[in-house]
Structures are given as C-alpha cells and as structure tokens.
Amino acid sequence: MSSHHFVKDQQEPAVFILDTAELSFETVSPLLEWVPTVLVGQECLENVLSWGIKVDLILATETFQKDNLHLLEEQYPVKFLTASPENTLDEGLQYLLATKHPATHLVGLSHLKHVDLGEKLELFDLTIMDAGWKYYPVKSGKFKKWFAESTIRILGKEGMPVEISNENGKLMLPLVYLTQLEVPEGITEIAASGVIWIGEEVK
C-alpha cells in the first residue's frame, strides 16, 4: 500500500499550490511530510506533477478537464474541480471549507493578495509562501516570538501603527506597503491595532 493511500483526516494543513514560478520542490517538500491534501491550479500542474507530488484535486477549466481526462487514471484518486484562472483561489478555499480543513498553506500566492483573505482568516489558519518567504497572520494584534538574527517583514493595512519591542528597544512606525525590519537574536514583540502578517525567509 503506497503512502498516499493513508486516510486523510484533515488534521494536517492542506497544501494549495497556485503558482510555481519562483518555487522549487525543496521549498514545498517539508509541507508534504505528513501526506496532506494537495490542491493544484491548472497553470502550474505540469510542474507540480514533474516533482512527483501526489495531487488530490486539480482546479481547472472545463476545456482543460476534457483535454486531460487521462490524469484521472494516472493520478487516481485525483478529482477535478471546475474553476477559471481568475477564481481558482476562491474555489479552492470554498472546497477546503466544505471538506472541513482547518488550515491551509497557500503556495505561490503573491503576498500582495493578503488583503483579499480578510474574511477567510476567521474560518481558516492560513499561511502564504511566496518567492522564498513564508507569511503567517497575527489575528489578535499581539505577537511574540524568538527569532535568530534575521530580517522579517510585516504586512498590514497601509498606515496602521505598529509597535515593535526587542533588545534594540521600542519602535513605533506606520506600516508601508511592505515593512522590512532587522531583528536581533532573541524575543521580538509586535503589537498592532488590526490583522498583520509576519514574513520570514524560508531557508
């Protein structure tokens, strides 16, 4: 019995691959360790299949589905879900909600799209992986974490005031389109009046 036939109980965050332009298999591989549900948009399907990943759901137009019926056999038990390139993200998230997945990694989604995920954050735990960075939301407005000496990013509503405290002292600043910050080794605390996303470089 091959590993991908384990019963999936939705405990693992699903992996939803929307674009592979700036991704390598090595970046995605750690997310697949516990055989999560894998969704892929049609534009990057060929690349994902070349990595040897077992796919559970392909989001594709009706034309693409008709032209690629062989995938249903080759990738059994894969399923198709009808979606246009414009609504792939929404359709995929609706599917994950309907199948009761509590968490999802959005792989290859532009970090600029974080603004479109507002309502979804109440329903899911979401992370975004984009061009070598992993972003995760802080819904409570308060965040505290130990970092190695590194660069982090903070995304949020432009102009929102954010307070950052660590051994370098305390800093108040308004968020710009993408706020990049050098943090020292140790605990950094961040407080904001609304949802923010913290970005860390994926090594």
Secondary structure, DSSP 4 states (H G I P E B T S, - for coil): --GGGSPP-S-SPEEEE---TT--HHHHGGGGTT---EEEEGGGHHHHHHTTPPPSEEEE-HHHHHHTTHHHHHTTT-EEEE--GGGHHHHHHHHHHHTT--EEEEET--GGGGGGGTGGGGT-EEEEEETTEEEEEESSSEEEEEE-SEEEEEE-STT-EEEEEETTEEEEEE--SSEEEEE-SEEEEEEESS-EEEEEE--
